[in-house]
Amino acid sequence: MTKKKARPDASRCVACGVCKKECPRGAISIYKGCYAVVNLDLCVACGICAKACPADVIDIVAESEVN
């Protein structure tokens, strides 16, 4: 079974912080006020952040696809 993780698109992220606020695991932070970053050790790919993102820039992908 392939592990999955959240992957925000930093080039399109507006750093609004909604994903950070909604993440039940505290796996998301906003890097220097510019874009969302996911702590892969904490992310369980629940998809709550992706659903909450008003800019629709977060995908749930295979862990191997996350840079």
N, CA, C and O atoms as a GROMACS GRO file, in nm:
protein
  268
    1MET      N    1   0.084  -0.118   0.000
    1MET     CA    2   0.000   0.000   0.000
    1MET      C    3   0.088   0.125   0.000
    1MET      O    4   0.182   0.137   0.080
    2THR      N    5   0.059   0.216  -0.089
    2THR     CA    6   0.137   0.339  -0.102
    2THR      C    7   0.093   0.441   0.001
    2THR      O    8  -0.026   0.471   0.014
    3LYS      N    9   0.190   0.495   0.074
    3LYS     CA   10   0.159   0.601   0.168
    3LYS      C   11   0.128   0.728   0.093
    3LYS      O   12   0.188   0.756  -0.011
    4LYS      N   13   0.035   0.805   0.144
    4LYS     CA   14  -0.002   0.932   0.081
    4LYS      C   15   0.026   1.046   0.176
    4LYS      O   16   0.032   1.029   0.297
    5LYS      N   17   0.042   1.165   0.118
    5LYS     CA   18   0.069   1.286   0.195
    5LYS      C   19   0.006   1.405   0.124
    5LYS      O   20  -0.025   1.398   0.004
    6ALA      N   21  -0.014   1.512   0.197
    6ALA     CA   22  -0.064   1.636   0.139
    6ALA      C   23   0.051   1.709   0.070
    6ALA      O   24   0.163   1.712   0.121
    7ARG      N   25   0.022   1.767  -0.047
    7ARG     CA   26   0.125   1.841  -0.119
    7ARG      C   27   0.064   1.975  -0.167
    7ARG      O   28  -0.012   1.977  -0.264
    8PRO      N   29   0.099   2.085  -0.100
    8PRO     CA   30   0.055   2.216  -0.147
    8PRO      C   31   0.142   2.262  -0.264
    8PRO      O   32   0.261   2.232  -0.269
    9ASP      N   33   0.083   2.334  -0.357
    9ASP     CA   34   0.157   2.392  -0.469
    9ASP      C   35   0.207   2.529  -0.424
    9ASP      O   36   0.131   2.626  -0.422
   10ALA      N   37   0.334   2.537  -0.387
   10ALA     CA   38   0.391   2.661  -0.332
   10ALA      C   39   0.380   2.778  -0.429
   10ALA      O   40   0.370   2.893  -0.386
   11SER      N   41   0.382   2.751  -0.558
   11SER     CA   42   0.376   2.860  -0.656
   11SER      C   43   0.238   2.923  -0.666
   11SER      O   44   0.225   3.035  -0.716
   12ARG      N   45   0.136   2.853  -0.619
   12ARG     CA   46  -0.002   2.906  -0.625
   12ARG      C   47  -0.061   2.937  -0.487
   12ARG      O   48  -0.166   3.000  -0.478
   13CYS      N   49   0.006   2.892  -0.381
   13CYS     CA   50  -0.043   2.912  -0.244
   13CYS      C   51  -0.046   3.060  -0.210
   13CYS      O   52   0.048   3.134  -0.241
   14VAL      N   53  -0.154   3.104  -0.145
   14VAL     CA   54  -0.169   3.244  -0.105
   14VAL      C   55  -0.138   3.266   0.043
   14VAL      O   56  -0.157   3.376   0.095
   15ALA      N   57  -0.092   3.162   0.111
   15ALA     CA   58  -0.050   3.169   0.252
   15ALA      C   59  -0.159   3.225   0.344
   15ALA      O   60  -0.130   3.302   0.436
   16CYS      N   61  -0.283   3.187   0.319
   16CYS     CA   62  -0.393   3.237   0.401
   16CYS      C   63  -0.399   3.172   0.539
   16CYS      O   64  -0.453   3.230   0.633
   17GLY      N   65  -0.342   3.051   0.551
   17GLY     CA   66  -0.338   2.983   0.680
   17GLY      C   67  -0.458   2.897   0.712
   17GLY      O   68  -0.463   2.838   0.820
   18VAL      N   69  -0.554   2.887   0.623
   18VAL     CA   70  -0.673   2.806   0.649
   18VAL      C   71  -0.634   2.659   0.668
   18VAL      O   72  -0.684   2.593   0.759
   19CYS      N   73  -0.545   2.609   0.583
   19CYS     CA   74  -0.503   2.469   0.595
   19CYS      C   75  -0.434   2.443   0.729
   19CYS      O   76  -0.458   2.341   0.793
   20LYS      N   77  -0.351   2.536   0.770
   20LYS     CA   78  -0.281   2.523   0.898
   20LYS      C   79  -0.381   2.518   1.013
   20LYS      O   80  -0.367   2.437   1.105
   21LYS      N   81  -0.480   2.602   1.007
   21LYS     CA   82  -0.582   2.609   1.111
   21LYS      C   83  -0.668   2.482   1.115
   21LYS      O   84  -0.706   2.436   1.223
   22GLU      N   85  -0.696   2.425   1.000
   22GLU     CA   86  -0.785   2.309   0.991
   22GLU      C   87  -0.716   2.175   1.014
   22GLU      O   88  -0.783   2.077   1.047
   23CYS      N   89  -0.584   2.168   0.998
   23CYS     CA   90  -0.514   2.041   1.012
   23CYS      C   91  -0.522   1.988   1.155
   23CYS      O   92  -0.474   2.053   1.247
   24PRO      N   93  -0.584   1.871   1.174
   24PRO     CA   94  -0.600   1.817   1.309
   24PRO      C   95  -0.469   1.766   1.369
   24PRO      O   96  -0.461   1.744   1.490
   25ARG      N   97  -0.367   1.746   1.287
   25ARG     CA   98  -0.239   1.694   1.335
   25ARG      C   99  -0.133   1.801   1.352
   25ARG      O  100  -0.023   1.772   1.399
   26GLY      N  101  -0.164   1.926   1.314
   26GLY     CA  102  -0.065   2.032   1.325
   26GLY      C  103   0.051   2.012   1.229
   26GLY      O  104   0.164   2.052   1.259
   27ALA      N  105   0.024   1.951   1.115
   27ALA     CA  106   0.129   1.916   1.019
   27ALA      C  107   0.164   2.027   0.921
   27ALA      O  108   0.257   2.011   0.842
   28ILE      N  109   0.091   2.138   0.924
   28ILE     CA  110   0.113   2.242   0.825
   28ILE      C  111   0.158   2.371   0.891
   28ILE      O  112   0.106   2.412   0.995
   29SER      N  113   0.255   2.433   0.828
   29SER     CA  114   0.302   2.565   0.872
   29SER      C  115   0.309   2.654   0.749
   29SER      O  116   0.309   2.607   0.635
   30ILE      N  117   0.315   2.784   0.773
   30ILE     CA  118   0.329   2.880   0.664
   30ILE      C  119   0.473   2.930   0.666
   30ILE      O  120   0.516   2.990   0.764
   31TYR      N  121   0.546   2.904   0.560
   31TYR     CA  122   0.687   2.939   0.551
   31TYR      C  123   0.705   3.087   0.518
   31TYR      O  124   0.667   3.132   0.410
   32LYS      N  125   0.763   3.160   0.611
   32LYS     CA  126   0.794   3.302   0.595
   32LYS      C  127   0.679   3.384   0.536
   32LYS      O  128   0.701   3.479   0.462
   33GLY      N  129   0.556   3.345   0.571
   33GLY     CA  130   0.439   3.417   0.524
   33GLY      C  131   0.413   3.403   0.375
   33GLY      O  132   0.334   3.479   0.318
   34CYS      N  133   0.479   3.305   0.312
   34CYS     CA  134   0.470   3.294   0.165
   34CYS      C  135   0.388   3.175   0.114
   34CYS      O  136   0.312   3.190   0.019
   35TYR      N  137   0.404   3.057   0.177
   35TYR     CA  138   0.334   2.939   0.128
   35TYR      C  139   0.330   2.831   0.236
   35TYR      O  140   0.408   2.833   0.331
   36ALA      N  141   0.238   2.738   0.218
   36ALA     CA  142   0.220   2.628   0.314
   36ALA      C  143   0.324   2.520   0.293
   36ALA      O  144   0.362   2.488   0.180
   37VAL      N  145   0.371   2.464   0.406
   37VAL     CA  146   0.467   2.354   0.406
   37VAL      C  147   0.410   2.244   0.495
   37VAL      O  148   0.356   2.271   0.602
   38VAL      N  149   0.422   2.120   0.450
   38VAL     CA  150   0.369   2.006   0.524
   38VAL      C  151   0.482   1.928   0.590
   38VAL      O  152   0.581   1.894   0.525
   39ASN      N  153   0.467   1.902   0.719
   39ASN     CA  154   0.559   1.815   0.792
   39ASN      C  155   0.516   1.671   0.762
   39ASN      O  156   0.413   1.625   0.812
   40LEU      N  157   0.593   1.601   0.680
   40LEU     CA  158   0.555   1.468   0.635
   40LEU      C  159   0.548   1.366   0.748
   40LEU      O  160   0.477   1.266   0.737
   41ASP      N  161   0.621   1.391   0.856
   41ASP     CA  162   0.616   1.299   0.970
   41ASP      C  163   0.483   1.307   1.043
   41ASP      O  164   0.440   1.210   1.106
   42LEU      N  165   0.416   1.422   1.035
   42LEU     CA  166   0.289   1.440   1.104
   42LEU      C  167   0.166   1.419   1.015
   42LEU      O  168   0.059   1.386   1.064
   43CYS      N  169   0.182   1.438   0.885
   43CYS     CA  170   0.070   1.429   0.791
   43CYS      C  171   0.022   1.285   0.778
   43CYS      O  172   0.102   1.193   0.760
   44VAL      N  173  -0.110   1.266   0.787
   44VAL     CA  174  -0.171   1.135   0.768
   44VAL      C  175  -0.260   1.131   0.644
   44VAL      O  176  -0.336   1.036   0.624
   45ALA      N  177  -0.251   1.234   0.561
   45ALA     CA  178  -0.325   1.242   0.434
   45ALA      C  179  -0.476   1.230   0.452
   45ALA      O  180  -0.544   1.164   0.373
   46CYS      N  181  -0.528   1.294   0.556
   46CYS     CA  182  -0.672   1.287   0.581
   46CYS      C  183  -0.752   1.369   0.480
   46CYS      O  184  -0.871   1.343   0.460
   47GLY      N  185  -0.687   1.468   0.416
   47GLY     CA  186  -0.754   1.548   0.314
   47GLY      C  187  -0.830   1.669   0.364
   47GLY      O  188  -0.887   1.743   0.285
   48ILE      N  189  -0.832   1.690   0.495
   48ILE     CA  190  -0.904   1.804   0.550
   48ILE      C  191  -0.847   1.935   0.498
   48ILE      O  192  -0.922   2.027   0.466
   49CYS      N  193  -0.716   1.944   0.490
   49CYS     CA  194  -0.652   2.067   0.440
   49CYS      C  195  -0.689   2.093   0.295
   49CYS      O  196  -0.717   2.207   0.257
   50ALA      N  197  -0.689   1.989   0.213
   50ALA     CA  198  -0.722   2.003   0.071
   50ALA      C  199  -0.865   2.051   0.052
   50ALA      O  200  -0.892   2.135  -0.035
   51LYS      N  201  -0.956   1.999   0.132
   51LYS     CA  202  -1.096   2.041   0.123
   51LYS      C  203  -1.115   2.184   0.172
   51LYS      O  204  -1.198   2.257   0.119
   52ALA      N  205  -1.038   2.224   0.272
   52ALA     CA  206  -1.053   2.357   0.332
   52ALA      C  207  -0.985   2.467   0.251
   52ALA      O  208  -1.023   2.584   0.264
   53CYS      N  209  -0.887   2.433   0.170
   53CYS     CA  210  -0.807   2.533   0.099
   53CYS      C  211  -0.891   2.615   0.002
   53CYS      O  212  -0.943   2.560  -0.096
   54PRO      N  213  -0.906   2.747   0.027
   54PRO     CA  214  -0.987   2.830  -0.062
   54PRO      C  215  -0.924   2.852  -0.199
   54PRO      O  216  -0.993   2.887  -0.294
   55ALA      N  217  -0.793   2.833  -0.209
   55ALA     CA  218  -0.723   2.851  -0.338
   55ALA      C  219  -0.714   2.720  -0.415
   55ALA      O  220  -0.667   2.718  -0.528
   56ASP      N  221  -0.757   2.609  -0.354
   56ASP     CA  222  -0.756   2.476  -0.417
   56ASP      C  223  -0.617   2.439  -0.469
   56ASP      O  224  -0.601   2.400  -0.584
   57VAL      N  225  -0.516   2.453  -0.381
   57VAL     CA  226  -0.379   2.425  -0.422
   57VAL      C  227  -0.315   2.306  -0.349
   57VAL      O  228  -0.194   2.285  -0.360
   58ILE      N  229  -0.395   2.229  -0.276
   58ILE     CA  230  -0.340   2.114  -0.202
   58ILE      C  231  -0.396   1.985  -0.260
   58ILE      O  232  -0.518   1.969  -0.273
   59ASP      N  233  -0.306   1.894  -0.294
   59ASP     CA  234  -0.345   1.762  -0.343
   59ASP      C  235  -0.295   1.657  -0.246
   59ASP      O  236  -0.196   1.678  -0.176
   60ILE      N  237  -0.364   1.544  -0.243
   60ILE     CA  238  -0.319   1.428  -0.166
   60ILE      C  239  -0.256   1.334  -0.268
   60ILE      O  240  -0.322   1.285  -0.359
   61VAL      N  241  -0.126   1.310  -0.251
   61VAL     CA  242  -0.051   1.232  -0.351
   61VAL      C  243   0.032   1.124  -0.282
   61VAL      O  244   0.044   1.123  -0.159
   62ALA      N  245   0.087   1.035  -0.362
   62ALA     CA  246   0.179   0.934  -0.308
   62ALA      C  247   0.298   1.004  -0.246
   62ALA      O  248   0.347   1.104  -0.299
   63GLU      N  249   0.345   0.953  -0.133
   63GLU     CA  250   0.457   1.015  -0.062
   63GLU      C  251   0.579   1.032  -0.153
   63GLU      O  252   0.656   1.127  -0.137
   64SER      N  253   0.597   0.942  -0.246
   64SER     CA  254   0.711   0.950  -0.338
   64SER      C  255   0.702   1.070  -0.432
   64SER      O  256   0.804   1.110  -0.490
   65GLU      N  257   0.584   1.129  -0.448
   65GLU     CA  258   0.564   1.245  -0.534
   65GLU      C  259   0.588   1.378  -0.463
   65GLU      O  260   0.592   1.482  -0.528
   66VAL      N  261   0.604   1.375  -0.332
   66VAL     CA  262   0.624   1.497  -0.255
   66VAL      C  263   0.771   1.531  -0.256
   66VAL      O  264   0.855   1.447  -0.226
   67ASN      N  265   0.804   1.656  -0.291
   67ASN     CA  266   0.945   1.698  -0.297
   67ASN      C  267   0.988   1.739  -0.159
   67ASN      O  268   1.103   1.779  -0.140
   0.00000   0.00000   0.00000
